[in-house]
Structures are given as C-alpha cells and as structure tokens.
Amino acid sequence: MLQWDERALHAAEGLTDAALKRLHPSLSLREFYPSLHLNLGEARRVVGDLAGARASAEQALAAARELPEDGYGQFIRAGIRRLLERVSSEA
C-alpha cells in the first residue's frame, strides 16, 4: 500500500491541470493532493513511520485549504483530523 501511495503522489506531480482537463473539464490537481497526502500518511502510519505520517498529514492539511467547503472537502478534512489523532495517540 505504501509503495502504491508513493507512486500515485509521484505520478500526480508529473501532471498538469491542462492534461487533466483533457480527460474531463472538471478535474483539477488541487483537489487530488489532499487525498493523495492523506492516503500516503495513513500508509506510513500503518507501517510505523509516525514522523512520515505526521508530515504527510500536515501536507494534506495545507493542500486541503484549496478544497471547497462541500461534502468532499469536509470528508477529506475529517480524514486528516483522524489521521493526526491516530498519529498523536500512537506516538
């Protein structure tokens, strides 16, 4: 899982909004990054890399500032909060 999440984040870093818009006009990279960092953080937590998990959660939180205040944005922000709570309780 960890390698998959690392690869997904790396792949996103090689994309542009223009490339995504060719796939579908509503897609935007800024909406992918919070989830990608959140997933990577959870994978790091599972393997015991709590420092890496916290760093990923903080990156997710920063990226989530770009998300709208809709259901998806609330869902991702709640996931980030849960990850930070888990990391803190396991430290």
N, C-alpha and C positions, 0 to 999 in steps of 0.2 A: 504494500500500500504506500509506504513512504516513497519508494522509487517512482511509482506512478504519479504521485502528487508533485514530486520534484520535476518530473518530465512535463507535466501539464503546465506548471508555472513557467518553466523554461520555454515551452512552445508558445505560450501567450506573450512572452517577452519578445518573440520574433514576429509578432503580428502587428498590424496597424488597423486603425479604425476603418480605413478605406478598404482593406482586404475583407474585414468583417461585413461591411456594408454591401459588398458584392454577394455575400452569402444571404444576407437578409438586412433590409434597410433599418430595422430597429435595433440591431446589435451594436454594442459599444464596449470597448475594452474596460472602461472604468467600472462597469457592472460585473465583470468577471473576477477582477483582482481580489476583492474582499473574500469571496468564496474560495478562491484558489489558496490564499494565505491561510484561511480558516482550516481548510482540509489538510494542508501541509502541517499546520500547528497541531491538529489532532493526531495525525500520524506520528509526529515527533513525540508527542506525549505518550502515546501507546508504547513506543519503543524505549521510553525512559529518558528522552532528551528534553528535560523540562526547560532548560535555558533556551533551546531552539524553539520549543513550543511557545514559550512566552514571547520570544522575538517575533515569531510568525503571527501570534495573536495581536501584537502591537501593530504590525504591518497591516493586518486585516482591519484593525480598528481605524487606522489612518486612512486606508483606502475606502472604508465604509462611509466616510464623510461625503463621498461623491454619490452615494446611493440616495434615491428619493425616499421620502417618508411613506412608502407604500408597504404592502404586505411582505414583499420580498425583502425590502430593506430592513424591516422590523425582524423578519426571520433570521437574516444574516447577523444582525447586531445581537440578537438574543443568543445565537450560537457562539459568537465571540465572547460574550459575557460568561457563558457556561464554561468555555474553554479556559478563560482566565481564572475562574473559580476553581476548576479542577486542578490547574497547574499550581495555584496557591495552596490548595489543601494537600497536594502530594509533595510539596517542597519540604 
